[in-house]
Amino acid sequence: MTDFDYSEYSIETLQNAIARCEDEIRDTESRCKSYLKKIKKPRGYSALKLDYFATYILHSITMLKHLKQEIAECEEEIKKR
């Protein structure tokens, strides 16, 4: 996200972006925990569904990293002002 110009946006907009990212992080972490429980106790789930859960968890790691990076960049821009 280094090529994105956060200076175009107001502080309020950046704070809203941070809040949305934090909400998304909480939701994603919660969903990953739920899926991990289902993988550990796979009763009633097909192998395909369990693979879906595992894939979601793996891709969530990257998504969480990007969300945290976006928060850091927004906070850095707010500190500049």
N, CA, C and O atoms as a GROMACS GRO file, in nm:
protein
  324
    1MET      N    1   0.081  -0.118   0.000
    1MET     CA    2   0.000   0.000   0.000
    1MET      C    3   0.087   0.126   0.000
    1MET      O    4   0.036   0.235   0.024
    2THR      N    5   0.212   0.113  -0.026
    2THR     CA    6   0.301   0.229  -0.022
    2THR      C    7   0.271   0.328  -0.134
    2THR      O    8   0.309   0.445  -0.122
    3ASP      N    9   0.206   0.287  -0.239
    3ASP     CA   10   0.177   0.378  -0.349
    3ASP      C   11   0.045   0.454  -0.328
    3ASP      O   12   0.007   0.534  -0.413
    4PHE      N   13  -0.022   0.431  -0.219
    4PHE     CA   14  -0.149   0.498  -0.191
    4PHE      C   15  -0.121   0.628  -0.118
    4PHE      O   16  -0.040   0.631  -0.025
    5ASP      N   17  -0.186   0.736  -0.158
    5ASP     CA   18  -0.161   0.867  -0.099
    5ASP      C   19  -0.269   0.900   0.004
    5ASP      O   20  -0.380   0.940  -0.032
    6TYR      N   21  -0.235   0.883   0.131
    6TYR     CA   22  -0.330   0.910   0.239
    6TYR      C   23  -0.345   1.059   0.267
    6TYR      O   24  -0.439   1.100   0.335
    7SER      N   25  -0.254   1.140   0.216
    7SER     CA   26  -0.259   1.284   0.245
    7SER      C   27  -0.379   1.353   0.183
    7SER      O   28  -0.412   1.466   0.220
    8GLU      N   29  -0.446   1.289   0.090
    8GLU     CA   30  -0.564   1.346   0.025
    8GLU      C   31  -0.685   1.348   0.118
    8GLU      O   32  -0.780   1.423   0.093
    9TYR      N   33  -0.683   1.268   0.223
    9TYR     CA   34  -0.800   1.248   0.306
    9TYR      C   35  -0.790   1.322   0.439
    9TYR      O   36  -0.681   1.344   0.492
   10SER      N   37  -0.906   1.360   0.491
   10SER     CA   38  -0.910   1.430   0.618
   10SER      C   39  -0.879   1.334   0.732
   10SER      O   40  -0.881   1.212   0.716
   11ILE      N   41  -0.849   1.392   0.847
   11ILE     CA   42  -0.820   1.310   0.965
   11ILE      C   43  -0.940   1.225   1.002
   11ILE      O   44  -0.926   1.109   1.041
   12GLU      N   45  -1.058   1.282   0.990
   12GLU     CA   46  -1.180   1.207   1.023
   12GLU      C   47  -1.195   1.085   0.933
   12GLU      O   48  -1.231   0.978   0.981
   13THR      N   49  -1.168   1.101   0.806
   13THR     CA   50  -1.178   0.989   0.712
   13THR      C   51  -1.076   0.881   0.747
   13THR      O   52  -1.106   0.762   0.742
   14LEU      N   53  -0.956   0.922   0.782
   14LEU     CA   54  -0.852   0.826   0.820
   14LEU      C   55  -0.889   0.753   0.949
   14LEU      O   56  -0.865   0.633   0.961
   15GLN      N   57  -0.947   0.826   1.044
   15GLN     CA   58  -0.991   0.762   1.169
   15GLN      C   59  -1.103   0.662   1.142
   15GLN      O   60  -1.108   0.556   1.205
   16ASN      N   61  -1.193   0.695   1.050
   16ASN     CA   62  -1.299   0.601   1.013
   16ASN      C   63  -1.240   0.477   0.946
   16ASN      O   64  -1.285   0.365   0.971
   17ALA      N   65  -1.139   0.496   0.863
   17ALA     CA   66  -1.073   0.382   0.797
   17ALA      C   67  -1.006   0.292   0.901
   17ALA      O   68  -1.012   0.170   0.891
   18ILE      N   69  -0.943   0.354   1.001
   18ILE     CA   70  -0.881   0.277   1.109
   18ILE      C   71  -0.986   0.197   1.184
   18ILE      O   72  -0.965   0.079   1.213
   19ALA      N   73  -1.098   0.260   1.217
   19ALA     CA   74  -1.205   0.191   1.290
   19ALA      C   75  -1.260   0.074   1.209
   19ALA      O   76  -1.285  -0.033   1.264
   20ARG      N   77  -1.280   0.094   1.079
   20ARG     CA   78  -1.330  -0.015   0.994
   20ARG      C   79  -1.230  -0.129   0.989
   20ARG      O   80  -1.270  -0.246   0.993
   21CYS      N   81  -1.102  -0.098   0.978
   21CYS     CA   82  -0.999  -0.202   0.976
   21CYS      C   83  -0.997  -0.280   1.108
   21CYS      O   84  -0.985  -0.402   1.108
   22GLU      N   85  -1.008  -0.207   1.219
   22GLU     CA   86  -1.009  -0.275   1.349
   22GLU      C   87  -1.130  -0.366   1.363
   22GLU      O   88  -1.119  -0.476   1.417
   23ASP      N   89  -1.246  -0.322   1.314
   23ASP     CA   90  -1.366  -0.407   1.315
   23ASP      C   91  -1.346  -0.532   1.229
   23ASP      O   92  -1.383  -0.642   1.269
   24GLU      N   93  -1.286  -0.512   1.113
   24GLU     CA   94  -1.261  -0.625   1.023
   24GLU      C   95  -1.162  -0.723   1.084
   24GLU      O   96  -1.177  -0.844   1.069
   25ILE      N   97  -1.062  -0.672   1.154
   25ILE     CA   98  -0.965  -0.758   1.222
   25ILE      C   99  -1.036  -0.842   1.328
   25ILE      O  100  -1.015  -0.963   1.336
   26ARG      N  101  -1.119  -0.778   1.409
   26ARG     CA  102  -1.193  -0.852   1.513
   26ARG      C  103  -1.283  -0.958   1.453
   26ARG      O  104  -1.287  -1.072   1.501
   27ASP      N  105  -1.355  -0.922   1.348
   27ASP     CA  106  -1.445  -1.019   1.283
   27ASP      C  107  -1.368  -1.136   1.224
   27ASP      O  108  -1.409  -1.252   1.239
   28THR      N  109  -1.259  -1.107   1.158
   28THR     CA  110  -1.179  -1.212   1.095
   28THR      C  111  -1.118  -1.305   1.199
   28THR      O  112  -1.121  -1.427   1.184
   29GLU      N  113  -1.063  -1.247   1.305
   29GLU     CA  114  -1.004  -1.330   1.411
   29GLU      C  115  -1.110  -1.417   1.477
   29GLU      O  116  -1.084  -1.534   1.507
   30SER      N  117  -1.228  -1.363   1.498
   30SER     CA  118  -1.337  -1.440   1.557
   30SER      C  119  -1.379  -1.556   1.466
   30SER      O  120  -1.399  -1.668   1.512
   31ARG      N  121  -1.391  -1.527   1.338
   31ARG     CA  122  -1.430  -1.631   1.243
   31ARG      C  123  -1.322  -1.740   1.233
   31ARG      O  124  -1.354  -1.858   1.222
   32CYS      N  125  -1.195  -1.699   1.238
   32CYS     CA  126  -1.086  -1.797   1.234
   32CYS      C  127  -1.089  -1.888   1.356
   32CYS      O  128  -1.070  -2.009   1.344
   33LYS      N  129  -1.114  -1.830   1.474
   33LYS     CA  130  -1.124  -1.911   1.595
   33LYS      C  131  -1.238  -2.012   1.584
   33LYS      O  132  -1.224  -2.128   1.623
   34SER      N  133  -1.350  -1.967   1.530
   34SER     CA  134  -1.465  -2.055   1.513
   34SER      C  135  -1.433  -2.169   1.417
   34SER      O  136  -1.464  -2.285   1.443
   35TYR      N  137  -1.370  -2.135   1.306
   35TYR     CA  138  -1.334  -2.238   1.207
   35TYR      C  139  -1.230  -2.334   1.262
   35TYR      O  140  -1.234  -2.453   1.232
   36LEU      N  141  -1.137  -2.283   1.342
   36LEU     CA  142  -1.036  -2.370   1.402
   36LEU      C  143  -1.100  -2.472   1.496
   36LEU      O  144  -1.059  -2.588   1.499
   37LYS      N  145  -1.200  -2.428   1.572
   37LYS     CA  146  -1.272  -2.521   1.659
   37LYS      C  147  -1.340  -2.630   1.576
   37LYS      O  148  -1.340  -2.747   1.614
   38LYS      N  149  -1.398  -2.590   1.463
   38LYS     CA  150  -1.466  -2.687   1.377
   38LYS      C  151  -1.368  -2.785   1.316
   38LYS      O  152  -1.401  -2.902   1.296
   39ILE      N  153  -1.248  -2.738   1.285
   39ILE     CA  154  -1.146  -2.827   1.228
   39ILE      C  155  -1.098  -2.926   1.334
   39ILE      O  156  -1.075  -3.043   1.305
   40LYS      N  157  -1.084  -2.878   1.458
   40LYS     CA  158  -1.037  -2.966   1.566
   40LYS      C  159  -1.141  -3.072   1.602
   40LYS      O  160  -1.105  -3.184   1.637
   41LYS      N  161  -1.269  -3.036   1.592
   41LYS     CA  162  -1.378  -3.131   1.618
   41LYS      C  163  -1.467  -3.136   1.494
   41LYS      O  164  -1.570  -3.069   1.489
   42PRO      N  165  -1.427  -3.214   1.394
   42PRO     CA  166  -1.492  -3.207   1.262
   42PRO      C  167  -1.625  -3.282   1.250
   42PRO      O  168  -1.670  -3.310   1.138
   43ARG      N  169  -1.686  -3.315   1.360
   43ARG     CA  170  -1.812  -3.391   1.352
   43ARG      C  171  -1.915  -3.319   1.265
   43ARG      O  172  -1.947  -3.203   1.288
   44GLY      N  173  -1.966  -3.390   1.166
   44GLY     CA  174  -2.074  -3.337   1.083
   44GLY      C  175  -2.029  -3.251   0.966
   44GLY      O  176  -2.113  -3.202   0.891
   45TYR      N  177  -1.901  -3.231   0.950
   45TYR     CA  178  -1.853  -3.149   0.839
   45TYR      C  179  -1.784  -3.237   0.736
   45TYR      O  180  -1.708  -3.328   0.770
   46SER      N  181  -1.811  -3.209   0.610
   46SER     CA  182  -1.747  -3.284   0.503
   46SER      C  183  -1.601  -3.242   0.491
   46SER      O  184  -1.561  -3.137   0.542
   47ALA      N  185  -1.523  -3.324   0.424
   47ALA     CA  186  -1.382  -3.292   0.402
   47ALA      C  187  -1.369  -3.163   0.321
   47ALA      O  188  -1.278  -3.083   0.344
   48LEU      N  189  -1.460  -3.143   0.228
   48LEU     CA  190  -1.458  -3.022   0.146
   48LEU      C  191  -1.481  -2.898   0.232
   48LEU      O  192  -1.412  -2.797   0.216
   49LYS      N  193  -1.577  -2.906   0.323
   49LYS     CA  194  -1.606  -2.793   0.411
   49LYS      C  195  -1.489  -2.765   0.504
   49LYS      O  196  -1.455  -2.649   0.528
   50LEU      N  197  -1.426  -2.870   0.556
   50LEU     CA  198  -1.310  -2.852   0.643
   50LEU      C  199  -1.193  -2.789   0.566
   50LEU      O  200  -1.119  -2.708   0.620
   51ASP      N  201  -1.178  -2.829   0.439
   51ASP     CA  202  -1.076  -2.766   0.355
   51ASP      C  203  -1.106  -2.618   0.335
   51ASP      O  204  -1.014  -2.536   0.334
   52TYR      N  205  -1.232  -2.584   0.320
   52TYR     CA  206  -1.272  -2.444   0.307
   52TYR      C  207  -1.232  -2.368   0.432
   52TYR      O  208  -1.176  -2.258   0.423
   53PHE      N  209  -1.261  -2.424   0.550
   53PHE     CA  210  -1.226  -2.359   0.675
   53PHE      C  211  -1.074  -2.335   0.683
   53PHE      O  212  -1.030  -2.226   0.718
   54ALA      N  213  -0.996  -2.437   0.649
   54ALA     CA  214  -0.850  -2.426   0.655
   54ALA      C  215  -0.799  -2.322   0.557
   54ALA      O  216  -0.709  -2.244   0.589
   55THR      N  217  -0.855  -2.320   0.438
   55THR     CA  218  -0.814  -2.221   0.337
   55THR      C  219  -0.848  -2.081   0.383
   55THR      O  220  -0.768  -1.989   0.366
   56TYR      N  221  -0.964  -2.063   0.442
   56TYR     CA  222  -1.003  -1.931   0.493
   56TYR      C  223  -0.904  -1.883   0.598
   56TYR      O  224  -0.863  -1.767   0.596
   57ILE      N  225  -0.866  -1.972   0.688
   57ILE     CA  226  -0.772  -1.935   0.793
   57ILE      C  227  -0.637  -1.895   0.733
   57ILE      O  228  -0.578  -1.796   0.775
   58LEU      N  229  -0.589  -1.972   0.636
   58LEU     CA  230  -0.460  -1.940   0.574
   58LEU      C  231  -0.463  -1.805   0.503
   58LEU      O  232  -0.368  -1.727   0.514
   59HIS      N  233  -0.570  -1.777   0.432
   59HIS     CA  234  -0.579  -1.650   0.360
   59HIS      C  235  -0.604  -1.534   0.455
   59HIS      O  236  -0.568  -1.420   0.426
   60SER      N  237  -0.665  -1.562   0.567
   60SER     CA  238  -0.691  -1.456   0.666
   60SER      C  239  -0.562  -1.401   0.724
   60SER      O  240  -0.556  -1.284   0.761
   61ILE      N  241  -0.461  -1.484   0.734
   61ILE     CA  242  -0.332  -1.439   0.787
   61ILE      C  243  -0.279  -1.324   0.702
   61ILE      O  244  -0.232  -1.223   0.756
   62THR      N  245  -0.285  -1.340   0.571
   62THR     CA  246  -0.238  -1.234   0.481
   62THR      C  247  -0.328  -1.112   0.490
   62THR      O  248  -0.279  -0.999   0.492
   63MET      N  249  -0.458  -1.134   0.495
   63MET     CA  250  -0.551  -1.022   0.502
   63MET      C  251  -0.529  -0.943   0.632
   63MET      O  252  -0.532  -0.820   0.629
   64LEU      N  253  -0.508  -1.010   0.742
   64LEU     CA  254  -0.485  -0.942   0.870
   64LEU      C  255  -0.356  -0.860   0.864
   64LEU      O  256  -0.350  -0.749   0.918
   65LYS      N  257  -0.254  -0.916   0.799
   65LYS     CA  258  -0.128  -0.842   0.786
   65LYS      C  259  -0.149  -0.712   0.709
   65LYS      O  260  -0.096  -0.608   0.747
   66HIS      N  261  -0.226  -0.718   0.601
   66HIS     CA  262  -0.253  -0.599   0.521
   66HIS      C  263  -0.339  -0.498   0.596
   66HIS      O  264  -0.318  -0.377   0.584
   67LEU      N  265  -0.436  -0.545   0.671
   67LEU     CA  266  -0.519  -0.454   0.749
   67LEU      C  267  -0.437  -0.381   0.855
   67LEU      O  268  -0.454  -0.261   0.875
   68LYS      N  269  -0.349  -0.454   0.922
   68LYS     CA  270  -0.263  -0.391   1.023
   68LYS      C  271  -0.168  -0.291   0.959
   68LYS      O  272  -0.137  -0.187   1.018
   69GLN      N  273  -0.121  -0.323   0.839
   69GLN     CA  274  -0.034  -0.230   0.768
   69GLN      C  275  -0.110  -0.102   0.731
   69GLN      O  276  -0.056   0.008   0.740
   70GLU      N  277  -0.234  -0.118   0.688
   70GLU     CA  278  -0.315  -0.002   0.653
   70GLU      C  279  -0.340   0.087   0.776
   70GLU      O  280  -0.336   0.209   0.766
   71ILE      N  281  -0.366   0.024   0.890
   71ILE     CA  282  -0.385   0.100   1.013
   71ILE      C  283  -0.259   0.180   1.045
   71ILE      O  284  -0.266   0.298   1.079
   72ALA      N  285  -0.144   0.114   1.034
   72ALA     CA  286  -0.017   0.181   1.064
   72ALA      C  287   0.006   0.300   0.970
   72ALA      O  288   0.051   0.406   1.014
   73GLU      N  289  -0.026   0.284   0.843
   73GLU     CA  290  -0.007   0.392   0.747
   73GLU      C  291  -0.103   0.508   0.774
   73GLU      O  292  -0.065   0.624   0.761
   74CYS      N  293  -0.225   0.477   0.810
   74CYS     CA  294  -0.321   0.583   0.844
   74CYS      C  295  -0.277   0.658   0.969
   74CYS      O  296  -0.282   0.781   0.973
   75GLU      N  297  -0.232   0.585   1.070
   75GLU     CA  298  -0.186   0.648   1.193
   75GLU      C  299  -0.062   0.734   1.167
   75GLU      O  300  -0.047   0.841   1.227
   76GLU      N  301   0.026   0.688   1.080
   76GLU     CA  302   0.146   0.764   1.045
   76GLU      C  303   0.106   0.896   0.977
   76GLU      O  304   0.165   1.001   1.005
   77GLU      N  305   0.007   0.892   0.889
   77GLU     CA  306  -0.038   1.012   0.821
   77GLU      C  307  -0.104   1.109   0.920
   77GLU      O  308  -0.086   1.231   0.909
   78ILE      N  309  -0.178   1.056   1.015
   78ILE     CA  310  -0.242   1.142   1.117
   78ILE      C  311  -0.133   1.210   1.202
   78ILE      O  312  -0.147   1.328   1.236
   79LYS      N  313  -0.028   1.139   1.234
   79LYS     CA  314   0.080   1.197   1.316
   79LYS      C  315   0.154   1.307   1.241
   79LYS      O  316   0.208   1.398   1.304
   80LYS      N  317   0.159   1.298   1.110
   80LYS     CA  318   0.227   1.401   1.030
   80LYS      C  319   0.158   1.536   1.037
   80LYS      O  320   0.222   1.640   1.018
   81ARG      N  321   0.030   1.535   1.064
   81ARG     CA  322  -0.048   1.660   1.060
   81ARG      C  323  -0.047   1.734   1.190
   81ARG      O  324  -0.109   1.840   1.202
   0.00000   0.00000   0.00000
